[in-house]
Every structure is written in structure tokens, then in C-alpha cells.
Amino acid sequence: MRIAVRHPDVLVDTDGHVAGHDAGATLVRRLLRIFPGSILVGPGPRRGADFDLLPLEFVDPDDTIVINMAPADTVAVWRTLAASGGEPHVMNFVWLGTSQFSHPVERAAVALSCALFPTFANSERTAGEVREMVERWTIPALAEKAEVAWVNLGIRLDHVLPRRDPDVPVVLYPAIYLSDRKQPQLFLDIVERVAKRTPLRVEARLHESHLATEQAMRLSLYDWAWVGPLTATREGYWSALSRTTAFLATATDESYGLEYIEALVAGAVGVLPDRPWARAILPPEYPFLYRTPAEAEQMLLRALTDTDTCRREADASAGGSFAEWLRARHDDDRFDAAIVEQVGRWFGQ
């Protein structure tokens, strides 16, 4: 059977490549790489760079497995495929935290979807949230049959570049959106206080939809801040990370934390909130987890003024090399192998 990847917001450029650098577009490209010869569900039909772009109505349900990245509408996907008279093969890929589904109707729809169709999650934390939703929002007869698997997304370790520490320490805003969940105002408040105590440079690379927001413009007014678009290439992204001194995470919740892990593996000192999502990706004794803005300020100041000592403390928390600890747990090869195996188990491939 062929694999068809469905992401309702995906865009394909004129050269036939999946456009965009956000997490959704990145994961679509990744799935297309993992499953060569796949179909991408979207406006068409047309031929992409290494995939076929087909409307859902053109997908043959008898010899295609649809990996749907929008679980709230998986039932509708099934109905469209079933209209041809075949027996659809559909699964969910839950790659964002379930907190985004805030409306009761939306939560119930996702819960029902994950009870009816096999569901692959991007982390153990997300898988646990999915199971809780299914148990709460569906009946026992469905909940007890739910199939939920997971593996950490991981990162492309071969992209990591050697460190190039800058003359003026660089603080990364570790997100591409200024959404409320990321708490950008808290980030700005803390960094502003640290900037009064030591030289620094903030770099914020934002999705184009957030570049013209009031918050982005307010941040760009500081002489120590640079606000701009996402890097044009993956090489440019990792090159920027290689000279990043530290980052300050302020998000209330994350399903996994891909951007943080990439920055940590690249050698940046991460200052993160003492929340379950952060603890899930770090050693138990990781020293830079804050509970208050004052603690975050002190930790970030240390990360910028005594960076080498902070890196040694991170190494100690991992029992040796912090970078190797991360590599062992967040290698995308494990994700690639796990999702291929799970698809085969669910659909007999």
C-alpha cells in the first residue's frame, strides 16, 4: 500500500516542494522522506518534486493508508474515502499538544477520532494526553479499544554544526510564533532586566504571520534585539544555532519541544520553566529550570556571563556529556523506524 500524508494547511511551491519552515511543513517533508513514493493530499492532481499531489477524493482507499495530521476531522476523511465503496485505511498523527483543542466540541471530536482510528503521537506526554481525552470524552466500549503509540520526534543529528561562540552573547527567542501560550511578554520582561546587567543580543526569527504584530514591533525597538524572518535554508538555521549562547523558554505547555532540543544539542544553554513538558525532555537533575521570573533572570544571567561553567553543570546533570544524553534520546532515526514499524503493525504492511 502507498502512504498518503494529509495536512490541511500544507503548501506546495511552484517547484513542487513542500513550502514553509514551521513544524507542520517540516513534519510533512519528513513523512514523505520516510515513506518514499507517497501521496500528499492537497489541490491537484499534479506531480510534486518526489511525491504525487492528489485531492482526497482521488485517493484510492483500497491500496492507500492516509496519515492524517488533523485528528479533529479524521471521521470526515474516512467518510470521503468510504464514499467510493472501499474500506478506508486511516490513522491519526498527533504532533501538537492536546491543549490546543480548547472547545468542548473540538476536544470531543479529537477524542472520538483517536478512539476510532489508530493514533501515533509525537511523544510519551502527548500519547498520555490522548489517552486521557479518549477515556474522558468517549464511552468505555470505544476507549478500551483505542490504539495509541508514540515515540519522540527527535532531530536530524547530522545537521548539527561546530560551536562558534559570538563576541556578544546571543539569546534566542525559541519559537516562531508570538502566541499567548509562548508567553512572549514574559520573555521580554526577563530579557530586558538581564540586558541592564550585561551585554546581549536577542535574535527572534518569526513566521511571516507574526512579523508584523505589535509584539514583534515592540521587541524590535530595543537596540539589543534583532527580529526577522525564518532562515531561508536548513543550513542557515543550524548555522545560527551554532552561535547561540542561550535561550529562554517561557511556554506554558509543549507537546514535545523540538526547537528547544535542537538548540540544546547545538550547545546553547537552555533556561526553561519547571513544568512537566520541560522535565520530560531533560535529565532529572538539569540545573536550569526556574519557578519564578526572578530565578529565570538569574539563570539567564549566569548562562550569558559564565557559559562554560553552565555547560559543565548541564554535563554533570546527564552523568557525563549532556549533548550525548540528548542525542541518545532524541535521534530522529528512532522516530523513522518506529512509525514505519507501527504502520506495518496496524495495517499489515
Steps between C-alpha positions, in 0.01 A plus 500: 500500500602860441509763771302823464588787734227751577565839662218748422730805506791368296620703202695382196709755312531536124804269498297220656652519849316521832535865600553647846726452802236456769470169684209378288678548168819349642313190615323462165839500324626251755212258445543525123867413547425208732244356257645543148251521216229641726198709413450846649132583536430846361382698196584316184554265340858590420846361542716632784878477527490144636133437570159512336265779609142372494165619635361268765219399265761360257669278761428129457387375844573136415876537454582818697562572867417861589705656781284790612671783692170668591328249733190713554381421146615140456140377502428734206809365322372145550156594367646657186710192428216261582273670247677307225384175653841387625618438856719798598830459685544811715715589803559813706836667551470725807800732480373791713397509864134433573469831688446668161159332485332732748135486394296205636375412152856494367628292792215252461565475125870428552425249776253315278747504211777354716263234633388393153832515311857395587688799635874571493623776734815709491600430862407299807346813651271555201403132494399524866287807428330319212415202719357730769281677241372170362411371845327823601313587180398164357314194627687204655419270207704729272765611750609147585571427133700817432843438346755766590873474432778757535866578459692825546522695175873545531722723287736463205828464688705517181395865462676614819797733433810575713464776759592860409460706816426867417675804649169624641286220651193412293165421664256315279124547514435126458179507298373627165169625638409766755187316612367531855611148588862598433471798743717739293438786743654299783799430275540869428462605864770259617744571216454876545610473862800285406599746224540768767760284673707362212544549124287268288328467165157347457416323175138420415428327171126506448244357265388765252152509656651629827766737365261795470336457840514764770711274723758441227525872430534576870786254534678638193514846658771390744850563372609158627228309312481370144162386367480348156362222281581132523829392350467415132679165526548224753875563483443863596282392791767273646771756435305751709456244779874430502566857618207521743617535860174432681124496467220582738187285473179645644230277348227376731475170316668306220422163350867421443732799466684443173648851476638482854665163441661623178644803681624288791671248272663792317658607831273782619431517874127456547311679776159338524194515727466228762204337328423139408559557127853630569589225746387241244787592263777563755705306758332491845775715651518761223608820681327774298131453572340808653184544706485879509600783263769602751655153481485512120679834502784368716537182296505687169757747636725210600451333162626816327783596737628157609400286205771234526420430865130467414582252225707294746208501744271374223752226424507401867120475509518247215774296665760590239420674173170687485518511120544122480215448748273701268625323190424159647139596574408738219643347183247516218618160372305349789186684392542396138536133590218508758234654276584263212474203737176626652333561164593146401360361823170686469441444131690179431773657290 
